[in-house]
């Protein structure tokens, strides 16, 4: 059961890439809003 659950939850390369891009975009937005406020 644990093994099949692990396999079902394995992330694809595309998912990892999309998450990384989304994370970097959020960081960029945070920096922009901070510099504007300051």
PyMOL commands that set and color helices and strands:
alter all, ss='L'
color gray80, all
select helices_A, chain A and resi 2-8+13-37
alter helices_A, ss='H'
color red, helices_A
deselect
rebuild
show_as cartoon
